[in-house]
Amino acid sequence: MNNLTTREKAMAFGILLILIIFLVYFFGIRILNDKYKEYQTQLKTLQDRKAFLDELKAENEKTQEEIKLLKANIEKIELSFIDKLETEVIEQYLMAEFEKNECPYLTEVQVKDVTTSPIVMADGKTSDNSVLRRSVEITYSTTDGFLPTQYNATPTFMVDGKPDYKAYEDMLALIGSADFTQFDGYDGFIKTLKDIEKKNKDCVKLVGIKAESQHGYMLLTATVDFFGATFTDRESTDTNKDAYTYWSGHTSIDTKGGFIGMPYIVTNENSAWRNVVIDMSEVKGFFARPFTPYVINAYFTKMIDKEGIRYVIGNMAGFNTGDSSEVNSDDYEQASQ
């Protein structure tokens, strides 16, 4: 190496430098360049992947909003029906509405289920869901504008289980009084129907009205349909606490003195009707009594027609209700009324 000239040394150094540069390029820059291209390719792939995922996310958010909107529409449809139809609650709701508008003289309530057609889906199959319909026919009496009124035994004619004759006399004196309005109850009946009709048009429908002239007064009848539904995959939770869905009446009423149906004589010592005998017109004449033999029914009917109900139940059942030898049957009948 020492024998080489300066020129030769410069050439050798140049060749060595070129070799080094080549090796650096071959094993360094070229590899890095290849890696860079590879990374660029990966970056492009990842960017494309991210763009796809971003688009999928946006589509998913859109889908979620559509699902949310669809669910809200389903819940709206579900909640347009009453979640459960309970007869006693529906009756209580209607009576409360009428009484609120001064229609207290209820005469009859009839409830029946109305058959609805099955739900047929687009593919022709019958749905497991179904619509329920319960119809209530409720009848109220107006006043006659002449006779005084009594509601829920108010005013009462009994004191300590005995007749209060002074109360009878006071009410008799009111007959024909100008304090009583002709057909009191009619305007309140119409107002109640309007209130019911507009309160919840989706699930409560007024389907019939009838006004009948009676013996100086009117009977007013309304038919109201309540719609419910059963859903196999219900989306909604009904928090509607309207009176026709959930019981809102009294739950702590003392019923010791109450009774269902009028017996021949009321013996319940807690009842304001204690010792009151059934109206003679309710038992006079032959009526079917499926619980007793025909011949016994005939004999009982004959005795009532001959002696009066007060004497019959007093003599046969041991109640102190009077003696036909002292008071005739017409007097008994009048007293029982």
C-alpha positions in Angstrom: 0.0 0.0 0.0 2.9 2.2 0.7 4.3 1.6 -2.8 1.2 3.0 -4.4 1.3 6.4 -5.8 -0.9 9.2 -4.5 -3.0 8.8 -7.6 -3.5 5.1 -7.1 -4.3 5.7 -3.4 -7.0 8.2 -4.4 -8.5 5.7 -6.9 -8.5 2.9 -4.3 -10.1 5.2 -1.8 -12.7 6.2 -4.4 -13.5 2.6 -5.2 -13.7 1.8 -1.5 -16.0 4.8 -1.0 -18.2 3.7 -3.9 -18.3 0.2 -2.4 -19.3 1.6 1.0 -22.0 3.8 -0.7 -23.3 0.8 -2.6 -23.4 -1.4 0.5 -25.1 1.3 2.5 -27.7 1.7 -0.3 -28.1 -2.0 -0.9 -28.4 -3.0 2.7 -29.7 0.2 4.1 -31.5 2.7 1.9 -33.0 0.2 -0.4 -34.3 -1.9 2.4 -35.6 1.2 4.1 -37.2 2.3 0.8 -38.8 -1.1 0.5 -40.0 -0.9 4.0 -41.3 2.6 3.4 -43.3 1.4 0.4 -44.6 -1.5 2.5 -45.6 0.9 5.2 -47.2 3.1 2.7 -49.2 0.2 1.4 -50.2 -0.8 5.0 -51.1 2.8 5.7 -53.3 2.9 2.6 -54.9 -0.3 3.6 -55.5 0.9 7.1 -56.8 4.2 5.9 -59.2 2.4 3.5 -60.2 0.1 6.4 -60.8 3.1 8.7 -62.8 4.8 6.0 -64.9 1.6 5.7 -65.3 1.4 9.5 -66.2 5.1 9.7 -68.8 4.6 7.0 -70.1 1.4 8.7 -70.2 3.3 12.1 -72.2 6.1 10.5 -74.5 3.6 8.9 -74.8 1.8 12.2 -75.7 5.1 13.9 -78.3 5.8 11.2 -79.6 2.3 11.7 -79.8 2.8 15.5 -81.8 6.0 15.0 -84.1 4.2 12.6 -84.5 1.3 15.1 -85.2 3.9 17.9 -87.8 5.7 15.7 -89.4 2.4 14.7 -89.5 1.3 18.4 -91.1 4.6 19.3 -93.8 4.1 16.6 -94.4 0.5 17.9 -94.7 1.7 21.5 -97.1 4.5 20.3 -99.3 1.9 18.6 -99.1 -0.5 21.6 -100.0 2.3 24.1 -103.0 3.3 22.0 -104.6 0.2 23.4 -105.5 -0.3 27.1 -102.9 -2.7 28.5 -105.5 -4.7 30.5 -109.3 -4.7 30.5 -110.8 -5.2 34.0 -114.6 -5.0 34.1 -114.9 -3.6 37.7 -112.3 -0.8 36.9 -114.0 0.2 33.6 -117.4 0.3 35.4 -116.0 2.4 38.2 -114.4 4.8 35.7 -117.7 5.4 33.9 -119.8 5.8 37.0 -117.3 8.3 38.4 -117.4 10.3 35.2 -121.2 10.4 35.2 -121.5 11.2 38.9 -119.0 14.0 38.5 -121.4 15.6 36.1 -124.5 15.1 38.4 -125.8 11.9 36.9 -126.1 9.8 40.1 -129.2 7.7 39.4 -127.7 4.6 37.9 -130.2 2.0 36.9 -128.2 -0.7 35.0 -124.8 -1.6 33.8 -124.1 -4.4 31.3 -120.7 -5.5 30.1 -119.9 -7.9 27.4 -116.8 -9.0 25.3 -117.1 -8.3 21.6 -115.4 -10.8 19.3 -112.8 -9.2 17.0 -111.4 -10.5 13.7 -108.0 -12.1 13.9 -105.0 -10.1 12.6 -103.8 -11.4 9.2 -100.2 -10.4 8.3 -98.9 -9.6 4.8 -97.8 -13.2 4.2 -101.3 -14.4 4.9 -100.5 -15.9 8.3 -102.5 -15.1 11.4 -100.7 -13.0 14.0 -100.3 -14.2 17.5 -101.2 -10.7 18.6 -104.9 -9.9 19.0 -107.3 -6.9 19.6 -109.6 -7.1 22.6 -112.9 -5.2 22.8 -115.2 -4.8 25.8 -118.5 -3.1 25.5 -120.3 -1.3 28.4 -123.9 -0.3 28.3 -124.8 2.0 31.1 -128.2 3.5 31.9 -129.1 6.4 34.1 -132.4 7.9 35.1 -133.3 11.6 35.0 -135.6 13.0 37.6 -139.2 13.8 36.8 -139.2 17.4 38.2 -142.0 16.5 40.6 -141.0 13.9 43.2 -138.2 14.5 45.7 -135.0 12.4 45.2 -132.9 10.0 47.2 -129.4 8.9 46.5 -127.5 6.1 48.3 -130.1 6.1 51.1 -129.7 9.9 51.6 -131.8 11.2 53.1 -132.4 8.1 55.2 -135.7 6.9 56.6 -134.1 4.6 59.2 -132.7 5.5 62.7 -131.1 2.8 64.7 -132.7 0.2 62.5 -136.2 1.6 62.9 -138.3 3.6 60.5 -138.1 7.4 60.8 -141.7 8.5 60.1 -140.8 12.2 60.4 -138.4 11.8 57.5 -141.1 10.3 55.4 -143.4 13.2 56.3 -140.8 15.8 55.5 -140.2 14.3 52.0 -143.9 13.9 51.3 -144.2 17.6 51.8 -141.6 18.2 49.1 -143.7 16.6 46.3 -144.3 19.2 43.6 -141.7 21.6 45.0 -140.2 24.1 42.6 -136.7 23.1 43.8 -136.7 20.1 41.5 -135.7 20.8 37.9 -137.4 19.0 35.1 -135.4 16.1 33.8 -132.4 16.9 36.0 -129.5 14.7 34.8 -130.0 15.1 31.0 -127.5 17.9 30.5 -124.9 16.2 32.7 -125.4 12.9 30.7 -124.6 14.7 27.4 -121.6 16.5 28.9 -120.2 13.2 30.3 -120.4 11.6 26.9 -118.5 14.4 25.3 -115.8 14.2 28.0 -115.4 10.5 27.6 -115.3 10.8 23.8 -112.4 13.3 23.7 -110.4 11.9 26.6 -108.7 9.0 24.8 -110.0 8.6 21.2 -107.7 5.8 20.4 -108.9 3.2 22.9 -112.3 4.5 24.2 -115.1 4.8 21.7 -118.7 6.0 22.2 -120.7 3.8 19.9 -124.3 4.4 21.0 -126.7 6.8 22.7 -130.4 6.1 23.6 -133.0 8.3 25.4 -136.3 6.6 26.3 -139.4 8.3 27.7 -140.7 6.6 30.7 -143.5 7.4 33.2 -142.8 11.1 33.4 -139.0 10.8 33.4 -136.3 9.5 31.0 -133.9 6.6 30.9 -130.6 7.6 29.2 -128.3 4.8 27.9 -124.8 5.1 26.5 -122.8 2.3 25.0 -119.0 2.7 25.3 -116.4 0.3 23.9 -113.0 -0.1 25.4 -110.2 -1.5 23.3 -107.2 -3.5 24.5 -104.6 -5.8 22.9 -102.3 -8.7 23.6 -98.8 -8.4 22.3 -96.5 -11.5 22.2 -93.3 -9.3 22.0 -94.3 -6.1 23.7 -91.9 -3.2 23.4 -93.7 -0.7 25.6 -94.2 -0.4 29.3 -97.6 1.1 30.1 -97.3 3.7 32.8 -100.7 5.2 32.0 -102.6 5.4 35.3 -106.0 6.5 33.9 -109.0 5.5 36.0 -110.2 2.9 33.4 -106.9 1.0 33.6 -106.1 1.0 37.3 -108.5 1.0 40.2 -108.8 4.5 41.7 -111.9 4.0 43.9 -112.1 3.5 47.6 -110.4 0.4 49.0 -111.3 0.6 52.7 -115.1 0.8 52.7 -116.9 -0.9 55.6 -119.2 -3.4 53.9 -120.5 -5.2 57.0 -123.9 -3.8 56.5 -124.1 -4.3 52.8 -125.8 -7.1 50.8 -126.2 -8.1 47.2 -129.8 -8.7 46.1 -132.9 -8.1 48.2 -133.9 -10.9 50.5 -137.4 -11.3 51.8 -136.4 -9.5 55.0 -133.0 -7.9 55.8 -131.7 -9.4 59.0 -128.2 -8.0 59.0 -127.9 -5.9 62.2 -125.3 -3.7 60.6 -127.5 -2.7 57.7 -129.4 0.5 57.4 -132.1 -1.7 55.8 -132.4 -4.0 58.8 -136.0 -5.4 59.2 -137.0 -4.0 55.8 -139.2 -6.4 53.9 -139.1 -6.9 50.1 -141.5 -4.9 48.0 -144.7 -7.0 47.7 -144.8 -6.4 43.9 -141.5 -8.3 43.6 -142.9 -11.5 45.0 -146.7 -11.4 44.3 -147.6 -13.8 41.5 -146.0 -16.9 40.4 -142.2 -16.6 39.6 -139.8 -19.3 38.7 -137.7 -20.5 41.7 -135.3 -23.2 40.3 -134.0 -24.0 43.8 -137.3 -25.4 45.2 -139.9 -28.0 44.1 -142.7 -26.7 41.9 -145.4 -27.6 44.5 -143.6 -25.8 47.3 -143.2 -22.7 45.0 -146.9 -22.8 44.2 -147.9 -23.1 47.9 -145.6 -20.2 48.9 -147.0 -18.0 46.1 -150.6 -18.8 47.1 -149.8 -17.9 50.7 -148.2 -14.6 49.7 -151.2 -13.7 47.5 -153.6 -14.5 50.3 -151.8 -13.2 53.4 -149.1 -10.8 52.3 -145.3 -11.2 52.4 -144.9 -9.8 55.9 -147.3 -12.3 57.5 -145.9 -15.2 55.5 -142.3 -14.7 56.5 -143.3 -13.8 60.0 -145.5 -16.9 60.5 -143.2 -19.3 58.6 -139.8 -18.1 59.6 -140.5 -16.7 63.0 -139.8 -13.0 62.4 -141.9 -10.5 64.2 -143.4 -8.7 61.1 -147.1 -8.6 61.9 -150.2 -10.6 61.9 -152.7 -10.8 59.0 -155.6 -11.0 61.5 -154.7 -7.5 62.7 -153.6 -5.8 59.5 -154.8 -6.7 56.0 -152.4 -7.7 53.2 -152.9 -4.3 51.4 -151.6 -2.5 54.4 -148.6 -4.8 54.5 -147.9 -4.2 50.9 -148.2 -0.4 51.4 -145.9 -0.6 54.4 -143.3 -2.6 52.6 -143.1 0.0 49.9 
